[in-house]
Amino acid sequence: MTIFDPSMSTCSILQPHHDFKMSEIQSAIIPPTPDTVFILVNCSIDSPVLNHYKSLCFNFSGHSCDELYGSCTSFKLFHLLSNSTPACCFTGYETVKYMSMDILDCTHYTSVYNTDRLEGVGPLDWLYGMKLSFSVPDTGCARCAKSGGTCGFDVETEMAQCICSSTSNSTRDCAGGREINVADSYRASSFLPLQLLYILALVAISYSILLR
């Protein structure tokens, strides 16, 4: 899943000073993938990532700060104002997670994804945004589907269910397990496909990231 922060600077658009923030639960459930690189732009020579924490910066597919400031219309301004190439830092999400832009002493940031495919590709053609990783928990859906059922979720009990028919469901599969009579215990409308529910939750979480 990829998202784009509309308040983030890119190669063609310079946005106001801005931090990227994710909550603890967002970082745990949908963290940026390893091939998402955060680029700290226009950093002071006193920036911690250029001194004590310089190990946080790494080589990004052979690209350099000179290339970034020379190719991007939005970042050329920093080069013109200083009459030299300002420092930048290619780093991972953990850096911006624990240190704000003020602490990092860099004025702007941008992020790109699928970086393992960007060797030899200029900044104008990079994929700006971030890719988030997630996994759907194993709730026995494969077993349920193999028995002819549909994997679902009971919003009242907050438990996975195997939907076998409009009147009968099982906690495991349609061939066995404890059966539940929907007419007696639950409304049929209370069951939602589990994958859909999980995806909707991820969409809601990613949308809240963009609103920060």
C-alpha positions as CSV (number, residue, x, y, z in Angstrom):
1,M,0.0,0.0,0.0
2,T,1.4,3.4,-1.0
3,I,0.5,6.8,0.3
4,F,1.5,10.3,-0.5
5,D,1.7,13.1,2.1
6,P,0.3,16.2,0.3
7,S,2.3,18.5,2.6
8,M,5.6,16.9,1.7
9,S,8.1,18.5,-0.6
10,T,8.9,16.8,-3.9
11,C,11.4,17.4,-6.7
12,S,8.9,19.9,-8.3
13,I,7.1,21.4,-5.3
14,L,8.5,23.0,-2.2
15,Q,6.2,22.8,0.8
16,P,6.5,24.7,4.1
17,H,8.5,23.2,7.0
18,H,6.7,20.0,8.0
19,D,7.3,16.9,10.2
20,F,6.2,13.4,9.3
21,K,4.4,11.7,12.2
22,M,2.9,8.3,12.8
23,S,1.3,7.1,16.0
24,E,2.8,4.2,17.9
25,I,0.0,1.9,16.7
26,Q,0.4,3.1,13.1
27,S,4.1,2.4,13.2
28,A,3.5,-1.1,14.6
29,I,0.7,-2.0,12.2
30,I,1.7,-0.3,8.9
31,P,5.3,0.8,9.1
32,P,7.1,2.1,6.0
33,T,8.9,-0.6,4.0
34,P,12.7,-0.9,4.0
35,D,12.7,0.3,0.3
36,T,11.1,3.6,1.4
37,V,13.8,6.2,1.9
38,F,13.4,9.6,3.6
39,I,15.5,12.4,2.3
40,L,16.4,15.2,4.7
41,V,17.0,18.4,2.7
42,N,18.9,21.6,3.3
43,C,20.6,20.4,6.5
44,S,22.8,22.5,8.7
45,I,26.5,21.5,9.0
46,D,25.7,21.1,12.7
47,S,22.9,18.5,12.0
48,P,23.3,15.4,14.2
49,V,23.0,13.2,11.2
50,L,26.1,14.8,9.8
51,N,28.0,14.5,13.0
52,H,27.4,12.1,15.9
53,Y,24.7,10.2,14.1
54,K,26.1,10.3,10.6
55,S,25.8,6.5,10.5
56,L,22.0,7.1,10.0
57,C,22.7,8.4,6.5
58,F,23.4,5.9,3.8
59,N,24.0,5.6,0.1
60,F,20.8,5.5,-1.9
61,S,21.4,3.6,-5.2
62,G,24.4,5.8,-6.0
63,H,22.5,9.1,-5.8
64,S,24.0,12.3,-4.3
65,C,23.0,15.6,-2.8
66,D,24.5,17.4,-5.8
67,E,22.1,15.4,-8.1
68,L,19.1,16.3,-5.9
69,Y,19.9,20.0,-5.8
70,G,20.9,20.2,-9.4
71,S,17.9,18.3,-10.9
72,C,15.0,19.4,-8.7
73,T,13.5,22.8,-9.3
74,S,12.1,23.0,-5.8
75,F,15.5,22.3,-4.2
76,K,17.7,24.5,-6.5
77,L,16.7,27.5,-4.3
78,F,18.8,26.2,-1.4
79,H,21.8,25.8,-3.7
80,L,21.4,29.4,-5.0
81,L,21.0,30.9,-1.6
82,S,24.1,29.3,-0.1
83,N,26.3,29.4,-3.2
84,S,27.2,25.9,-2.4
85,T,25.6,22.5,-2.2
86,P,23.7,22.2,1.2
87,A,24.0,18.9,3.0
88,C,21.3,16.3,2.7
89,C,20.8,12.8,4.2
90,F,19.3,9.7,2.8
91,T,17.9,7.8,5.8
92,G,15.2,5.4,7.0
93,Y,11.9,5.9,8.8
94,E,13.3,5.3,12.2
95,T,15.3,8.6,12.0
96,V,12.3,10.8,11.4
97,K,10.2,8.7,13.8
98,Y,12.4,9.6,16.8
99,M,13.7,13.0,15.7
100,S,11.8,16.0,14.5
101,M,13.0,18.2,11.7
102,D,14.0,20.9,14.2
103,I,16.2,18.3,16.1
104,L,17.6,17.0,12.8
105,D,18.4,20.7,11.8
106,C,17.1,20.2,8.3
107,T,14.4,22.5,6.8
108,H,12.6,20.0,4.6
109,Y,12.1,16.3,3.8
110,T,10.8,14.2,1.0
111,S,10.4,10.4,0.6
112,V,10.6,7.9,-2.2
113,Y,9.8,4.3,-2.5
114,N,10.8,1.3,-4.6
115,T,14.3,2.6,-4.2
116,D,15.9,-0.7,-5.2
117,R,14.6,0.1,-8.8
118,L,15.9,3.7,-9.0
119,E,19.5,3.1,-9.7
120,G,20.4,5.3,-12.7
121,V,17.1,7.1,-12.5
122,G,17.1,10.9,-12.0
123,P,15.2,12.6,-9.2
124,L,12.6,13.9,-11.6
125,D,11.5,10.3,-12.2
126,W,11.6,9.0,-8.6
127,L,8.5,7.6,-7.1
128,Y,7.6,10.2,-4.4
129,G,5.6,9.0,-1.4
130,M,5.9,6.0,0.9
131,K,5.1,2.4,0.8
132,L,3.5,0.9,3.9
133,S,3.8,-2.8,4.9
134,F,1.1,-4.8,6.5
135,S,-0.1,-8.4,6.9
136,V,-3.5,-9.9,7.4
137,P,-3.5,-12.2,10.4
138,D,-4.1,-15.9,10.0
139,T,-7.7,-16.5,11.3
140,G,-8.3,-19.9,9.6
141,C,-9.8,-18.3,6.5
142,A,-8.1,-20.9,4.2
143,R,-9.6,-23.8,6.2
144,C,-13.0,-22.2,6.1
145,A,-12.9,-21.5,2.3
146,K,-11.7,-25.1,1.7
147,S,-14.8,-26.4,3.4
148,G,-17.1,-24.3,1.2
149,G,-17.6,-21.4,3.6
150,T,-16.9,-17.7,3.5
151,C,-14.6,-16.2,6.1
152,G,-16.4,-13.5,8.1
153,F,-16.3,-11.4,11.2
154,D,-18.9,-11.1,13.9
155,V,-18.9,-7.5,15.0
156,E,-20.8,-8.2,18.2
157,T,-18.5,-10.9,19.6
158,E,-15.4,-9.5,17.7
159,M,-14.5,-13.1,16.6
160,A,-13.9,-14.7,13.2
161,Q,-16.7,-16.9,11.9
162,C,-17.0,-19.3,9.0
163,I,-20.2,-18.4,7.2
164,C,-21.7,-21.7,5.8
165,S,-25.2,-20.6,4.9
166,S,-27.7,-17.8,5.6
167,T,-28.8,-19.7,8.8
168,S,-25.8,-21.6,10.0
169,N,-22.2,-20.7,10.7
170,S,-19.2,-22.3,12.4
171,T,-16.3,-21.1,14.4
172,R,-13.9,-23.2,12.3
173,D,-15.2,-24.7,9.1
174,C,-18.4,-25.9,7.4
175,A,-17.5,-29.5,7.8
176,G,-17.3,-29.4,11.6
177,G,-16.6,-27.3,14.6
178,R,-19.1,-25.6,16.9
179,E,-22.1,-24.4,14.8
180,I,-24.0,-21.2,15.4
181,N,-27.6,-20.6,14.4
182,V,-27.6,-17.1,13.0
183,A,-31.4,-16.7,13.4
184,D,-31.2,-17.5,17.1
185,S,-28.0,-15.8,18.0
186,Y,-26.9,-13.1,15.6
187,R,-28.3,-11.0,12.8
188,A,-26.9,-12.0,9.4
189,S,-26.1,-8.4,8.7
190,S,-23.6,-8.3,11.6
191,F,-21.2,-10.4,9.6
192,L,-18.6,-8.6,7.4
193,P,-16.0,-10.3,5.2
194,L,-12.9,-10.3,7.4
195,Q,-10.5,-9.2,4.7
196,L,-12.7,-6.2,3.9
197,L,-12.9,-5.2,7.5
198,Y,-9.1,-5.3,7.9
199,I,-8.6,-3.3,4.7
200,L,-11.1,-0.7,5.8
201,A,-9.2,-0.4,9.1
202,L,-5.9,0.1,7.2
203,V,-7.4,2.7,5.0
204,A,-8.7,4.6,8.0
205,I,-5.3,4.5,9.7
206,S,-3.4,5.7,6.6
207,Y,-6.0,8.5,6.0
208,S,-5.4,9.7,9.6
209,I,-1.6,9.8,8.8
210,L,-2.2,12.2,5.9
211,L,-4.4,14.5,8.1
212,R,-1.6,15.0,10.6
